[in-house]
Amino acid sequence: MANNPLERIAESAGSRSTLGLAVYKNMKQIVLTCIFILIGCSIYIQEDSSWTAFWNDDSTLIGFKDQNGHTRIEPKYMGFTTARKFDKIIAVMEQSNSKHDTYYLTKTGKIVGRDNTYIFDNRPDCESEGFIRFRDKKTDKVGMYNSKGEIVIPAEYNDLTNVRNGLVVALKGAKKRYSDGNKHSGCNHFSWVEGKEYVIDTNNQIIIDNFKYNSSLDFFSLKIEHEPIQDANRQSFLGVDGRYYSFIDYKKEFQAWLNFAILYSFSREKLIENSYKEIYIWKEPNGWISEVNSVFIDRNFELIKSRLAELNKEKADYFISIDGLNSFIYEAAEFDTYFNNCGDAKAWKYPVMDVIINRKTESDFNQDHFEFLRTENGYKLISMTIRNGKLH
């Protein structure tokens, strides 16, 4: 060590300088590491977001762009590709030489299920909660892929519903009954007969083995108890684990709601409160039009009241049907929630309850329709058709 104080100060300064350089190098390494982590996170977020379909210049082929507008897949898929958003896995078709090649495609580019796509009503299946159905061409049985293109439910069922709150209704041991008898119908219209229905999960584990499919059940309302729930709007099923699985019945729920929210102490205020913000009606020559609910109801209240009042009669002649929103009518972005990535209505989660009132006279028969959409804020009157009565 130097004896001169000045020399000692110089040595100390040199030590601090060396230490500062080391700290700087360490900080630089940490910053670079953080940058790489952030880049990695950014890439993950981008890959985890939806890609949007787009057409080529002559609208014959479909490709996909990410949320930043960058082309991730050049247009090469044909109209069979109904997905307009690409989340995890989709069904596609492309022309290979003179052959149309159909398969499932994951976000990572993995191809599975070649020529084994699931078709219903001339349309391929659409992803639901990260899963998609396939039909084995050789056995005519249905299974399911997850988002990675892995088979999570083997093709051993006659049919499966899409995934609803992690649950699937499965049919096994059934036979096809064609509309023209035992022969294959030219339009492939058939119904399933016999067989057994189950509720399974996405790991192919049986939850309920004595189940009767009911399209009006709300699988998102699931409650699991050790005893059946005493609720008039619910239906309970005994599970294989000895517990009871109950679901709201949309029809029962809606009927109770309609009686209380609309028909009981009927008023203009209650009708407006329980209506969608706009009412949609068909009007010549413009077709489907919409108008602010309060304005439309104020102008047509007496006619609407007279028709709905018939539901309070002791022998009211009406019934309720369940459907989904019509994508050709409800095209605005505000309705995207009510459709899946392929433009199909999510009737299993957001049903449209159509109150159909039969009107008979000696010389005529017609029906009035009042449609209520189930939203996150309850049922809302969204559309109506009144026969032999002029809506203004």
C-alpha positions as CSV (number, residue, x, y, z in Angstrom):
1,M,0.0,0.0,0.0
2,A,1.3,3.5,-0.8
3,N,2.4,5.6,2.2
4,N,1.6,8.9,0.4
5,P,-2.0,9.9,1.1
6,L,-2.3,11.2,-2.4
7,E,-1.2,7.8,-3.7
8,R,-3.8,6.1,-1.5
9,I,-6.6,8.4,-2.8
10,A,-5.5,7.5,-6.4
11,E,-5.6,3.8,-5.6
12,S,-9.1,4.2,-4.1
13,A,-10.3,6.1,-7.1
14,G,-8.9,3.4,-9.3
15,S,-10.7,0.7,-7.3
16,R,-14.0,2.6,-7.6
17,S,-13.5,3.0,-11.3
18,T,-12.9,-0.8,-11.7
19,L,-16.0,-1.5,-9.5
20,G,-18.1,1.0,-11.5
21,L,-17.1,-0.7,-14.8
22,A,-18.1,-4.1,-13.4
23,V,-21.4,-2.7,-12.2
24,Y,-22.0,-1.1,-15.6
25,K,-21.3,-4.4,-17.4
26,N,-23.7,-6.3,-15.0
27,M,-26.4,-3.7,-15.5
28,K,-26.0,-3.9,-19.2
29,Q,-26.4,-7.6,-19.1
30,I,-29.5,-7.3,-16.9
31,V,-31.1,-4.7,-19.3
32,L,-30.4,-6.9,-22.3
33,T,-31.9,-9.9,-20.6
34,C,-35.0,-7.9,-19.7
35,I,-35.3,-6.7,-23.3
36,F,-35.2,-10.3,-24.6
37,I,-37.8,-11.3,-22.0
38,L,-40.1,-8.5,-23.1
39,I,-39.6,-9.4,-26.7
40,G,-40.4,-12.9,-25.9
41,C,-43.6,-11.8,-24.0
42,S,-44.6,-9.6,-26.9
43,I,-44.2,-12.5,-29.3
44,Y,-46.3,-14.7,-27.0
45,I,-49.0,-12.1,-26.7
46,Q,-49.1,-11.6,-30.4
47,E,-49.3,-15.3,-31.1
48,D,-51.9,-15.7,-28.4
49,S,-54.1,-13.1,-30.1
50,S,-56.5,-13.8,-32.9
51,W,-55.5,-13.7,-36.5
52,T,-58.1,-12.3,-38.9
53,A,-59.1,-13.8,-42.2
54,F,-58.7,-11.7,-45.4
55,W,-59.3,-12.4,-49.1
56,N,-56.9,-12.1,-52.0
57,D,-57.5,-9.5,-54.8
58,D,-60.1,-11.5,-56.6
59,S,-61.8,-12.9,-53.4
60,T,-61.1,-16.5,-54.2
61,L,-58.6,-17.4,-51.5
62,I,-58.3,-16.7,-47.8
63,G,-55.3,-15.9,-45.7
64,F,-54.7,-14.6,-42.2
65,K,-53.2,-11.4,-40.7
66,D,-52.2,-10.8,-37.0
67,Q,-53.5,-7.9,-34.9
68,N,-50.8,-5.6,-36.3
69,G,-51.9,-6.2,-39.9
70,H,-48.9,-8.4,-40.7
71,T,-49.7,-11.3,-43.0
72,R,-49.1,-14.6,-41.2
73,I,-50.6,-16.9,-43.8
74,E,-50.7,-15.8,-47.5
75,P,-54.1,-16.4,-49.1
76,K,-54.3,-20.0,-50.2
77,Y,-57.4,-21.5,-48.6
78,M,-60.7,-21.9,-50.3
79,G,-64.3,-21.0,-49.3
80,F,-64.6,-24.2,-47.3
81,T,-62.5,-22.3,-44.7
82,T,-65.3,-20.7,-42.7
83,A,-63.2,-19.4,-39.8
84,R,-63.0,-15.6,-39.9
85,K,-60.8,-15.5,-36.8
86,F,-58.0,-17.9,-36.0
87,D,-57.5,-18.5,-32.3
88,K,-55.9,-21.9,-31.9
89,I,-57.1,-24.4,-34.5
90,I,-59.2,-24.2,-37.6
91,A,-60.5,-26.4,-40.5
92,V,-59.2,-25.4,-43.9
93,M,-59.2,-26.5,-47.6
94,E,-56.6,-25.8,-50.2
95,Q,-56.2,-27.1,-53.7
96,S,-53.4,-29.5,-54.2
97,N,-52.9,-30.2,-57.9
98,S,-56.4,-31.1,-59.0
99,K,-57.5,-32.3,-55.5
100,H,-59.1,-30.4,-52.7
101,D,-57.2,-31.1,-49.5
102,T,-59.0,-30.6,-46.2
103,Y,-57.4,-30.7,-42.8
104,Y,-57.0,-29.0,-39.5
105,L,-54.4,-26.4,-38.9
106,T,-53.0,-25.2,-35.6
107,K,-51.4,-21.8,-34.9
108,T,-48.0,-23.3,-35.0
109,G,-48.6,-24.7,-38.5
110,K,-49.2,-28.3,-37.5
111,I,-51.5,-30.2,-39.8
112,V,-53.8,-33.0,-38.5
113,G,-57.0,-34.7,-39.5
114,R,-56.4,-34.7,-43.2
115,D,-59.6,-35.6,-44.9
116,N,-61.2,-36.3,-41.5
117,T,-62.9,-33.0,-41.0
118,Y,-66.2,-32.9,-39.1
119,I,-69.0,-31.6,-41.3
120,F,-72.5,-30.5,-40.2
121,D,-75.0,-28.8,-42.4
122,N,-72.4,-28.6,-45.2
123,R,-70.0,-26.6,-43.0
124,P,-66.8,-27.7,-41.2
125,D,-66.6,-27.6,-37.4
126,C,-65.4,-24.5,-35.6
127,E,-63.1,-24.3,-32.6
128,S,-64.9,-24.1,-29.2
129,E,-63.0,-23.3,-26.1
130,G,-59.8,-24.5,-27.8
131,F,-61.2,-27.8,-29.1
132,I,-62.5,-29.0,-32.4
133,R,-64.3,-32.1,-33.6
134,F,-63.2,-34.5,-36.3
135,R,-64.8,-37.5,-38.0
136,D,-62.7,-40.6,-38.8
137,K,-63.4,-41.2,-42.5
138,K,-62.9,-45.0,-42.1
139,T,-65.1,-45.6,-39.1
140,D,-67.5,-42.7,-39.4
141,K,-66.9,-42.0,-35.7
142,V,-66.3,-38.7,-34.0
143,G,-63.5,-37.5,-31.8
144,M,-61.9,-34.3,-30.7
145,Y,-58.6,-32.4,-31.0
146,N,-57.2,-29.9,-28.6
147,S,-55.5,-26.6,-29.6
148,K,-52.2,-28.4,-30.2
149,G,-53.8,-30.9,-32.7
150,E,-53.6,-33.7,-30.2
151,I,-56.5,-36.2,-29.9
152,V,-58.0,-35.8,-26.5
153,I,-61.3,-37.6,-27.2
154,P,-60.7,-40.6,-29.5
155,A,-63.0,-41.2,-32.4
156,E,-65.3,-43.7,-30.7
157,Y,-68.6,-41.8,-30.7
158,N,-71.4,-41.5,-33.2
159,D,-71.5,-37.8,-32.5
160,L,-70.4,-35.1,-30.1
161,T,-71.6,-31.6,-29.3
162,N,-69.0,-28.8,-29.3
163,V,-67.4,-28.0,-25.9
164,R,-69.6,-26.0,-23.6
165,N,-68.1,-24.9,-20.3
166,G,-65.6,-27.8,-20.6
167,L,-68.3,-30.4,-21.1
168,V,-69.4,-32.4,-24.1
169,V,-72.5,-34.4,-24.8
170,A,-71.5,-37.7,-26.5
171,L,-73.6,-40.3,-28.3
172,K,-72.5,-43.9,-28.7
173,G,-74.1,-47.0,-30.1
174,A,-76.7,-45.2,-32.3
175,K,-77.9,-45.8,-35.8
176,K,-78.7,-43.4,-38.7
177,R,-82.2,-43.1,-39.9
178,Y,-82.3,-41.4,-43.3
179,S,-85.3,-39.3,-44.4
180,D,-85.8,-41.7,-47.4
181,G,-85.7,-44.9,-45.3
182,N,-82.6,-47.0,-45.0
183,K,-81.1,-45.7,-48.2
184,H,-78.5,-42.9,-48.2
185,S,-80.4,-39.7,-48.8
186,G,-79.0,-37.5,-51.6
187,C,-78.9,-34.5,-49.3
188,N,-77.6,-36.7,-46.4
189,H,-80.5,-35.8,-44.1
190,F,-80.7,-38.3,-41.2
191,S,-81.4,-38.5,-37.5
192,W,-79.8,-40.7,-34.8
193,V,-81.9,-43.4,-33.2
194,E,-81.2,-45.6,-30.2
195,G,-77.8,-45.4,-28.6
196,K,-76.8,-43.9,-25.3
197,E,-75.9,-40.4,-24.4
198,Y,-73.3,-39.3,-21.9
199,V,-71.8,-36.1,-20.6
200,I,-68.0,-36.2,-20.7
201,D,-65.2,-33.8,-20.2
202,T,-62.4,-32.9,-22.6
203,N,-60.2,-35.7,-21.1
204,N,-62.9,-38.2,-22.2
205,Q,-63.9,-38.9,-18.6
206,I,-67.6,-39.7,-18.1
207,I,-69.3,-37.2,-15.9
208,I,-72.9,-38.3,-16.4
209,D,-73.7,-41.7,-17.9
210,N,-77.4,-41.6,-17.9
211,F,-78.2,-38.4,-19.8
212,K,-80.8,-37.2,-22.3
213,Y,-79.7,-34.4,-24.5
214,N,-81.7,-31.2,-24.2
215,S,-80.8,-28.3,-26.3
216,S,-82.4,-25.9,-23.8
217,L,-79.9,-26.7,-21.0
218,D,-77.4,-24.0,-20.1
219,F,-74.1,-25.8,-19.4
220,F,-72.6,-22.6,-18.2
221,S,-75.0,-22.6,-15.2
222,L,-73.5,-25.9,-13.8
223,K,-73.9,-26.5,-10.1
224,I,-72.6,-29.6,-8.4
225,E,-74.3,-30.7,-5.1
226,H,-74.7,-33.8,-3.0
227,E,-78.5,-33.6,-3.3
228,P,-80.7,-32.5,-6.2
229,I,-81.2,-28.7,-6.3
230,Q,-84.8,-27.8,-5.6
231,D,-85.2,-25.1,-8.3
232,A,-88.0,-25.2,-10.8
233,N,-85.8,-23.7,-13.4
234,R,-83.1,-26.4,-13.1
235,Q,-82.7,-30.0,-14.2
236,S,-80.5,-32.3,-12.1
237,F,-78.6,-35.5,-13.2
238,L,-76.8,-38.0,-11.0
239,G,-73.1,-38.1,-11.9
240,V,-70.9,-41.2,-11.8
241,D,-69.2,-39.7,-8.7
242,G,-72.5,-39.8,-6.8
243,R,-73.0,-36.1,-6.9
244,Y,-75.8,-34.2,-8.7
245,Y,-75.1,-32.0,-11.7
246,S,-77.7,-29.4,-12.4
247,F,-78.3,-27.0,-15.2
248,I,-80.7,-24.2,-15.9
249,D,-83.3,-25.0,-18.5
250,Y,-83.5,-21.9,-20.7
251,K,-87.2,-22.5,-21.6
252,K,-88.2,-22.7,-17.9
253,E,-86.0,-19.8,-17.0
254,F,-87.4,-17.6,-19.8
255,Q,-91.0,-18.5,-19.2
256,A,-90.7,-17.4,-15.5
257,W,-88.8,-14.3,-16.5
258,L,-91.4,-13.4,-19.2
259,N,-94.3,-13.7,-16.8
260,F,-92.7,-11.5,-14.2
261,A,-90.6,-9.0,-16.2
262,I,-93.1,-8.3,-19.0
263,L,-96.6,-9.8,-18.6
264,Y,-97.1,-9.0,-14.9
265,S,-98.3,-5.4,-14.6
266,F,-97.6,-4.8,-18.2
267,S,-96.3,-1.2,-18.9
268,R,-94.4,0.8,-21.5
269,E,-91.6,1.4,-19.0
270,K,-91.1,-2.3,-18.3
271,L,-91.2,-3.2,-22.0
272,I,-88.5,-0.6,-22.8
273,E,-86.4,-1.6,-19.8
274,N,-86.4,-5.2,-21.0
275,S,-85.7,-4.4,-24.6
276,Y,-82.4,-4.3,-26.5
277,K,-81.2,-0.8,-27.2
278,E,-82.6,-1.1,-30.8
279,I,-85.6,-3.1,-32.1
280,Y,-85.2,-4.9,-35.4
281,I,-88.2,-5.3,-37.8
282,W,-88.7,-6.2,-41.5
283,K,-90.1,-3.3,-43.4
284,E,-90.8,-3.1,-47.2
285,P,-89.0,-2.1,-49.3
286,N,-86.0,-1.6,-47.1
287,G,-85.8,-5.1,-45.6
288,W,-84.5,-5.4,-42.0
289,I,-84.2,-2.0,-40.2
290,S,-83.6,-1.0,-36.6
291,E,-84.8,1.8,-34.4
292,V,-84.1,3.0,-30.8
293,N,-86.2,0.9,-28.5
294,S,-88.0,3.8,-26.7
295,V,-88.9,5.6,-29.9
296,F,-90.2,2.4,-31.6
297,I,-92.1,1.2,-28.5
298,D,-93.7,4.5,-27.9
299,R,-95.1,4.6,-31.4
300,N,-96.3,1.0,-31.4
301,F,-97.1,0.3,-27.8
302,E,-100.8,-0.3,-28.1
303,L,-100.4,-2.8,-30.9
304,I,-97.6,-4.6,-29.0
305,K,-99.6,-4.6,-25.8
306,S,-102.7,-6.1,-27.4
307,R,-100.7,-9.0,-28.9
308,L,-98.6,-9.8,-25.9
309,A,-101.7,-9.6,-23.7
310,E,-103.0,-12.7,-25.3
311,L,-100.3,-14.7,-23.4
312,N,-102.2,-13.9,-20.2
313,K,-105.3,-15.7,-21.4
314,E,-106.2,-19.0,-19.7
315,K,-105.9,-21.0,-23.0
316,A,-103.3,-18.9,-24.7
317,D,-102.3,-20.5,-28.0
318,Y,-98.5,-20.0,-28.2
319,F,-95.2,-21.8,-27.9
320,I,-91.5,-20.9,-27.4
321,S,-88.8,-22.0,-29.7
322,I,-85.0,-21.6,-29.3
323,D,-82.6,-20.4,-31.9
324,G,-79.6,-18.2,-32.3
325,L,-79.1,-14.7,-33.8
326,N,-79.3,-14.5,-37.5
327,S,-75.8,-13.3,-38.8
328,F,-77.4,-11.8,-41.9
329,I,-79.5,-9.4,-39.8
330,Y,-77.2,-8.7,-36.9
331,E,-74.0,-7.8,-38.7
332,A,-72.7,-4.9,-36.5
333,A,-69.5,-5.5,-34.5
334,E,-71.5,-5.1,-31.2
335,F,-73.0,-8.6,-31.9
336,D,-69.6,-10.4,-32.3
337,T,-69.9,-11.8,-28.8
338,Y,-73.0,-13.8,-29.9
339,F,-71.2,-15.6,-32.7
340,N,-68.2,-17.9,-32.9
341,N,-65.2,-17.5,-35.1
342,C,-67.0,-19.0,-38.1
343,G,-70.0,-16.7,-37.8
344,D,-72.3,-19.4,-36.2
345,A,-74.7,-18.2,-33.5
346,K,-73.7,-19.3,-30.0
347,A,-77.3,-20.5,-29.4
348,W,-76.0,-22.8,-26.6
349,K,-74.9,-19.7,-24.6
350,Y,-76.9,-16.8,-26.0
351,P,-80.1,-18.3,-27.2
352,V,-82.9,-16.3,-28.9
353,M,-86.2,-17.2,-27.3
354,D,-88.9,-16.8,-30.0
355,V,-92.4,-16.4,-28.5
356,I,-94.7,-17.5,-31.3
357,I,-98.4,-16.7,-30.9
358,N,-100.9,-18.6,-33.1
359,R,-103.7,-16.5,-34.4
360,K,-106.6,-18.3,-36.0
361,T,-109.8,-17.1,-37.7
362,E,-112.3,-18.9,-39.8
363,S,-110.5,-17.9,-42.9
364,D,-106.9,-17.4,-41.9
365,F,-104.1,-18.6,-39.8
366,N,-101.0,-16.6,-39.0
367,Q,-98.3,-16.2,-36.3
368,D,-96.8,-13.3,-34.4
369,H,-93.2,-13.5,-33.4
370,F,-91.5,-11.8,-30.4
371,E,-87.8,-12.6,-30.2
372,F,-85.8,-12.1,-26.9
373,L,-82.0,-12.4,-26.9
374,R,-80.3,-13.7,-23.8
375,T,-77.5,-11.3,-23.0
376,E,-75.1,-10.9,-20.1
377,N,-77.7,-8.5,-18.7
378,G,-80.7,-10.8,-19.0
379,Y,-83.3,-11.4,-21.7
380,K,-83.9,-8.5,-24.1
381,L,-86.7,-8.0,-26.7
382,I,-84.8,-7.5,-29.9
383,S,-87.1,-8.2,-32.8
384,M,-90.8,-8.7,-33.6
385,T,-93.1,-9.6,-36.5
386,I,-96.8,-8.8,-36.2
387,R,-99.2,-10.2,-38.7
388,N,-102.4,-8.4,-39.7
389,G,-101.3,-5.4,-37.7
390,K,-99.2,-2.5,-39.0
391,L,-96.0,-1.5,-37.1
392,H,-95.2,2.1,-37.6
